[in-house]
C-alpha cells in the first residue's frame, strides 16, 4: 500500500478534476463516445503509473483484433492488473468485476465509465443472465475484460486454474478470445516498497471461434490457461 499512497500524493493536485471527469463520463446520459471516455481514462492511468514509478512494457499489441467484439482473458495477479492492461491496450472495453468491489470509491467510477458489470458469484441464476447479456454486448461490437481465475492468484507468476464458466460469454458470442499474460503485476502494490518496478503485458495471438468451436468450456479454459502460463514461463523460467 506504500506505492498507492505515494501515487496519490504525486497526483494530488489533479485528483479533484479527474474525479469530476470520471463521474461525468460515468453518467448514462454522457454524450461522449466509448473511445473518448476510454482515452481519458487511459491518459489518467498512464500518468498515475508513471507517478508511481512503474514501467509497463507491452508486447503483442498487433494481436489485438482490429474489429471490435472480442474478449480479453488475462491471468489475475493483483490490484495493478487493470492499470497495466489499460496502459497497454488502445481499444476500449467493459470489465466484469465481483460485486464486492463495485461500490469501492474510484473503482465504482471507473466501472461506470467503462460501462462494466458486476457479478454475484453466489447467485447462479443472475450469473447466467449476465453471461447472456455480455455475449449480446460483444455481438453488437463491444469488447470485454474478464479474469478467468475469478480471484487473484497471490502466488506471484504462478496462475490458478481457470473457471470454465467465465468462457461462456465468448462461446455464446462466437467472438475472438484474446489471452493476456501479465508478468510481475503483483509487485507494484503487493511489495511494501516504492522502488522502480517493471511489469509486462503480453497480448497473445487471438483464438478465433472456428478454432474453439466444438470444444467444451473446460477445454477452452485449459487452452487459454496453458498459453498464458507458457508465455510467463518463457520470460520467467
N, C-alpha and C positions, 0 to 999 in steps of 0.2 A: 504493500500500500504506500510505501515511501514515494514511488515514482508517480502514483496518481496525485498525491499531494503536491509533488514537485511540478507536475504538469499544470495543475490548477493555478498554482502561484505564477507560473510563467505566462499563462494566457489570461490571467485575471482581468486585465482591462477590457478584453474582448467578450468576456462571458455574458454580460447583460445583453449586448447586441445580438450575439449568437443565439442566446436563449429565446429572445424575442422572435428572431427569424425562424428558429426551429418550430416554435409554437404556431407561427403564421403559416409556414409550409405544411404543418400537420393538420390544418383545418380541412374538413371535407370539401368546403367550397373554395379552396385556394385555386386561383386561376392558372398557376404555373404548370408547365408540363412536368412529367415524371423525370425527364432528363434534367431539367432546370433545377428541380428540387434536389436531385441526387448530386449534381455538380456542386451545389453549395455545400452539401454535407461532406462531399469528398474534399473540397478545399479546406473546410474546417478540420477534418480528420488529419489531413496531411500536415497542417500547422501544429496540431496537438502532438502528433507523433514526433515531428522534428523538435518541438519544445521539450518532449520527454526523453530526448537523446536516443531515440530508437530509429534505426535504419531498416526500411522494408525493401528487401531485394525480391524482385518479381521475375518469374520465368514463365514462358509459355502463354503470354497474352494472345499470341496468334491462334491459340487453341480455343479461345472464347468464340462461340458461333457468331457469325456476322448477323444472322437473322435472330431476332428476339423470340422468346418462347422456349427457354431451356431452364434447367435446374442445376445449381451448383451444390455439390455434396462434399464438404470438407471434413477432415478429422477435427476434433474439438480438444484444444489444449488448455484454453483459459480465457480470461476476460478480454485479452487483447486480440483474439481471433478476428472478430468482425472489423476492428480498426485496421488490421493488416489487409483483409480482403478488400475493404472499401478503398484503401490506399492504392491497391494494385489493379482494381477492376474498373474500367471506364464505363461499364454499362450498368444502368440502374436495376435494382432487384427488390422484391419483397423478401421479408425474412419471417421464418417460423420460430417462435420462442416459447418456452414453457410459461405457463400462466403465473408462476411465482415471481417473475421478474417484470411483468408487463406494466406494473404501476410504479416501478422504481424511477425516481427523478432522473431526467435526461434520457434514460433508456426508453421511458414512455414516449417522450417527444420524438426520439429518433424512429421508433417503431411507427408512430403516426405519420412521420414524413415519408417513410418507406412504404407506407400502406401495408405494414406487416400484419401478421396474425399471431395469436397466442393459442396454445393447446393445453387442455386439461388431460393429462396422461392417465387420470383415473376414470375418465368418462369415455368409455369406448364408443358410445353412440355419437356423441358430439365430435369425437376424433374422426369417425368415418365420414360425417358430414363435411368436416373441414378438409379432409383429403379430396373429396369430390369438388369442393369449391376452389381449392388451389389448382386442381387439374383444369378446371374451367378457365381460370385466370391465365394459366400457362398456355392453354389452347388459343386464347384470344391474343397472345403475344407478350404477356408479362414474363419476367424472369423471377426465379425464387432462389433463396439460400436456405438449405435445410441441413442440420447437423445430424447425420445418421447414427451417431453414438448415443444421442439422447441426453448425454451429460458429458462434462469434460473429463478427460482421461485421468488427470492428476498423476500420471506416470511418465511425464516428460514426453519423449518422442515415441513412446510405445502406445499404440492405439488400441482401443477396446473393440469388441465385436460390434458390428453394425446391426441395427434393428431393421429387420426386413420390412416392417410396416411403413418405414419412412420413404420407401421407394414406390409406394402405391400411387402417389400423385403423378410421378413420372410415367408409370405404366399406363395409367388412365389417359394422360395427356399425349402419350406416344411421342414424347419430346426427347431431345438430346440430354444425356446425363453428363455433366462435367465434373469429374473427380478433381478435388483440390487438395494438395498435400501441403500442410502447414508444418514448418520446422522451427523449433525453438520459440514458438509464440507464447509459451508458458513463462518465459524468462522475464519479460518486462514487468509483469505485475506479481508474479509468484516469488521472485527473488528479492529479498529486502536490500535493495541497492538502487542507486541512480546512475551507476556507471553505464557507459555506452553499450547498447545491445544491438545485434543484427538478427532479424528474423527473415525467414524465407517463405514466399508464397509461390507454389508451383501449380499452374493451371494445366492439367494433363489433357491428353487427346480425348475429345468427347466420345461418348458411346452412343451412337445413334440408335433409333428404335429398331431398325432392321437387324442390328447386332445383338439386341437383347430380347427381341420378340420371341415368345415361346418359352423364355426362362421364367422360373418361379421367382418371387420376390426375394426369397432367401438366397437363391443362386446369384441374383444381381447384387445383393448385399455383399456376398463373398467376393465377387468380381471387383467391385469398386474398392472394397477394403484392401484387397491384395495389391491392387495397382498403387494405391496411396502408400501402403507400407513399403512396397518395393522402391518407390521414389525416395522415401525417408531413409531407407537402408542404404540407398545409393550415395546419399550425401553424409550420413552419419556413421555408416559402417556397422 
